[in-house]
């Protein structure tokens, strides 16, 4: 086996050193700086994006606070408008109810007066009708014509 030949040890050690040194120099001065730059760029990009994200988050929080403030003001304004409108409507309804009750009371009073007049008129008519009925009954029972008058005497 040539690897165990002691005469070739020195050349093998020499080429081992040369290859190791060449590989070390290539890695140390070419490959590793590129990898290091890539990692640094990556970290810079990540840091930049994190800064942008935090800036956007702060802006979003400020916008949300402004939105909530505007919303609260709008709710308060709407509540005041609702309160004013409900007060106006309540007053209008109360006035209309009062007017309606007044008209209803007037109509009721007129109807009561008409009813009273009707009672008086019907009372007179009933009295006259009762006399006529009594005269007719008397005529049919006795065969004589009688006259019942207001004073209650029979003629």
Buried (B, 14 or more C-beta within 10 A) or exposed (E): EEEEEEEEEEEEEEEEEEEEEEEEEEEEEEEEEEEEEEEEEEEEEEEEEEEEEEEEEEEEEEEEEEEEEEEEEEEEEEEEEEEEEEEEEEEEEEEEEEEEEEEEEEEEEEEEEEEEEEEEEEEEEEEEEEBEEBBEEBEEEEEEEBEBEEEEEEE
